[in-house]
Amino acid sequence: MNGAAPEPAPRRRGVAPRDDVALMEGYYSPQIDVDVRLNTNEAPESPPAAFLEELSGGIAGIAFNRYPDREAVALRSAVAELHGVGVESVYCANGSNEVLQSLLLAYGGPGRAVALFEPTYALHSHIARVTGTDVLAGRRDTDYLIEEGELERVIAEGERTHGGANPVLTFICSPNNPTGRVEPTALIERALRRAPGLVVVDEAYGQFAPSSALELGAVDNLVVVRTFSKTWSLAALRLGYAIAAPEVVEALFAVTLPYHLDALKQLAGRLALSYGDDMAGRVERLVAERRRLVAALGGLAVEVCPSDANFVLFRPTAKDAKQVWGELVDRSILVRDISTVPHLEGFLRVTIGAAAENDAFLAALRASLA
């Protein structure tokens, strides 16, 4: 020991994130170890055993030392065949969230604005802000649908504050997450006529609903976004797609990283589409369970919102929602607590599970409300 003063610690170098990013919170759903998890709108059934067997056999044919097909032609062709469109009208990505991100990378940015209608899927506004895009937020009505007058007001605001080409994207989540209602076709048609930019109809839960924007056919400014996570029982795969005009698909590819879809994902997605009957059966069973669950909730001390999706929004009327949520967790049942979301105060959201899971949820809810 020579008594010399210790050397100062090396200065940490680096650049702080953007001021707005530093204030952002990531989007996530709490994951708790429970017996029944009904908080993330996943499919309660696994894919068919035949699909898993076919996928296992197909893996041996993947050249893992080679990059995957950059344009995912075989997968996109299968999606195109499913929807009766050309392959040039299909864009595939890592989940529907990456589709949304690509749309905002291609069409958003500083000085541009998007329109959306709250309460709705949080990632529409979150990704917009990440890309530096302004958000014009309208309000849904008391039935959680979009009124034509409010649609007109928000679009006019975008034209006035950001120029005639704005909003560049108008997001319509249908069925809407987390409220569950599908928008009337007339409202979507009105948006397509009125919006100066693209109308993005997010149909992550579209197969559960009685109507789809895809029924409108090819419309230049219509983009329909879907996912493999729900009805195809492939949430672990992280695969989604958009049906859009070819020039929109070209713009999305322009902002996409090379080889963004791995070969295994492309194979699994393509094979899954050959099991359409199994998918339709899962949808039919889930819709029947949804009806049964809604009917059972109607006999309890809760307010129940109509749903066209694979989840149901409800609000306890005689007890605090957070207390109910905690008591459900105590009984090993996890639902989504959205009681602090603006315009959804006091609400919880439950995913439609398998019959036994729904029974366990109802029993636990009855015990909590008793």
ChimeraX attribute file (.defattr): number of C-alpha atoms within 10 A of each C-alpha:
attribute: neighborCount
match mode: 1-to-1
recipient: residues
	/A:1	3
	/A:2	4
	/A:3	5
	/A:4	6
	/A:5	6
	/A:6	6
	/A:7	6
	/A:8	6
	/A:9	6
	/A:10	6
	/A:11	6
	/A:12	6
	/A:13	6
	/A:14	6
	/A:15	6
	/A:16	8
	/A:17	9
	/A:18	9
	/A:19	8
	/A:20	10
	/A:21	14
	/A:22	9
	/A:23	9
	/A:24	11
	/A:25	8
	/A:26	9
	/A:27	8
	/A:28	7
	/A:29	11
	/A:30	11
	/A:31	10
	/A:32	12
	/A:33	11
	/A:34	14
	/A:35	13
	/A:36	21
	/A:37	23
	/A:38	24
	/A:39	21
	/A:40	18
	/A:41	24
	/A:42	21
	/A:43	23
	/A:44	19
	/A:45	15
	/A:46	12
	/A:47	18
	/A:48	14
	/A:49	9
	/A:50	10
	/A:51	16
	/A:52	15
	/A:53	10
	/A:54	13
	/A:55	18
	/A:56	12
	/A:57	10
	/A:58	14
	/A:59	14
	/A:60	9
	/A:61	8
	/A:62	12
	/A:63	10
	/A:64	12
	/A:65	6
	/A:66	8
	/A:67	13
	/A:68	19
	/A:69	16
	/A:70	14
	/A:71	15
	/A:72	21
	/A:73	16
	/A:74	15
	/A:75	23
	/A:76	23
	/A:77	19
	/A:78	19
	/A:79	24
	/A:80	18
	/A:81	13
	/A:82	12
	/A:83	14
	/A:84	11
	/A:85	17
	/A:86	15
	/A:87	19
	/A:88	18
	/A:89	21
	/A:90	25
	/A:91	27
	/A:92	29
	/A:93	25
	/A:94	17
	/A:95	21
	/A:96	23
	/A:97	22
	/A:98	18
	/A:99	23
	/A:100	24
	/A:101	23
	/A:102	23
	/A:103	25
	/A:104	26
	/A:105	21
	/A:106	18
	/A:107	21
	/A:108	24
	/A:109	18
	/A:110	10
	/A:111	12
	/A:112	22
	/A:113	28
	/A:114	29
	/A:115	25
	/A:116	26
	/A:117	26
	/A:118	21
	/A:119	21
	/A:120	23
	/A:121	18
	/A:122	13
	/A:123	15
	/A:124	23
	/A:125	22
	/A:126	17
	/A:127	20
	/A:128	23
	/A:129	21
	/A:130	18
	/A:131	18
	/A:132	18
	/A:133	22
	/A:134	21
	/A:135	19
	/A:136	18
	/A:137	15
	/A:138	19
	/A:139	18
	/A:140	18
	/A:141	13
	/A:142	8
	/A:143	11
	/A:144	22
	/A:145	22
	/A:146	21
	/A:147	17
	/A:148	13
	/A:149	8
	/A:150	15
	/A:151	22
	/A:152	16
	/A:153	12
	/A:154	22
	/A:155	27
	/A:156	19
	/A:157	16
	/A:158	25
	/A:159	17
	/A:160	12
	/A:161	14
	/A:162	16
	/A:163	14
	/A:164	16
	/A:165	16
	/A:166	25
	/A:167	31
	/A:168	26
	/A:169	27
	/A:170	27
	/A:171	23
	/A:172	25
	/A:173	27
	/A:174	28
	/A:175	29
	/A:176	27
	/A:177	25
	/A:178	25
	/A:179	27
	/A:180	25
	/A:181	21
	/A:182	26
	/A:183	23
	/A:184	15
	/A:185	14
	/A:186	10
	/A:187	16
	/A:188	22
	/A:189	15
	/A:190	13
	/A:191	24
	/A:192	19
	/A:193	11
	/A:194	14
	/A:195	25
	/A:196	20
	/A:197	21
	/A:198	23
	/A:199	27
	/A:200	26
	/A:201	25
	/A:202	26
	/A:203	26
	/A:204	26
	/A:205	27
	/A:206	27
	/A:207	21
	/A:208	24
	/A:209	20
	/A:210	11
	/A:211	16
	/A:212	21
	/A:213	21
	/A:214	18
	/A:215	9
	/A:216	11
	/A:217	11
	/A:218	14
	/A:219	13
	/A:220	15
	/A:221	18
	/A:222	26
	/A:223	25
	/A:224	22
	/A:225	27
	/A:226	24
	/A:227	27
	/A:228	22
	/A:229	21
	/A:230	23
	/A:231	27
	/A:232	25
	/A:233	20
	/A:234	20
	/A:235	18
	/A:236	10
	/A:237	16
	/A:238	18
	/A:239	24
	/A:240	23
	/A:241	24
	/A:242	28
	/A:243	26
	/A:244	25
	/A:245	19
	/A:246	16
	/A:247	12
	/A:248	24
	/A:249	21
	/A:250	16
	/A:251	15
	/A:252	23
	/A:253	19
	/A:254	13
	/A:255	14
	/A:256	16
	/A:257	10
	/A:258	13
	/A:259	13
	/A:260	16
	/A:261	20
	/A:262	15
	/A:263	20
	/A:264	16
	/A:265	18
	/A:266	21
	/A:267	17
	/A:268	21
	/A:269	25
	/A:270	19
	/A:271	17
	/A:272	22
	/A:273	19
	/A:274	13
	/A:275	15
	/A:276	13
	/A:277	10
	/A:278	16
	/A:279	19
	/A:280	15
	/A:281	12
	/A:282	22
	/A:283	21
	/A:284	14
	/A:285	12
	/A:286	24
	/A:287	20
	/A:288	13
	/A:289	18
	/A:290	23
	/A:291	15
	/A:292	14
	/A:293	21
	/A:294	19
	/A:295	12
	/A:296	12
	/A:297	18
	/A:298	13
	/A:299	9
	/A:300	16
	/A:301	16
	/A:302	18
	/A:303	13
	/A:304	19
	/A:305	17
	/A:306	17
	/A:307	23
	/A:308	23
	/A:309	30
	/A:310	26
	/A:311	29
	/A:312	26
	/A:313	23
	/A:314	22
	/A:315	22
	/A:316	20
	/A:317	14
	/A:318	10
	/A:319	15
	/A:320	14
	/A:321	21
	/A:322	17
	/A:323	12
	/A:324	20
	/A:325	22
	/A:326	16
	/A:327	18
	/A:328	24
	/A:329	19
	/A:330	12
	/A:331	19
	/A:332	17
	/A:333	26
	/A:334	27
	/A:335	22
	/A:336	20
	/A:337	21
	/A:338	19
	/A:339	18
	/A:340	13
	/A:341	13
	/A:342	10
	/A:343	15
	/A:344	17
	/A:345	13
	/A:346	19
	/A:347	27
	/A:348	24
	/A:349	27
	/A:350	24
	/A:351	24
	/A:352	28
	/A:353	25
	/A:354	17
	/A:355	17
	/A:356	10
	/A:357	18
	/A:358	21
	/A:359	14
	/A:360	18
	/A:361	25
	/A:362	18
	/A:363	13
	/A:364	20
	/A:365	22
	/A:366	15
	/A:367	13
	/A:368	16
	/A:369	16
	/A:370	10
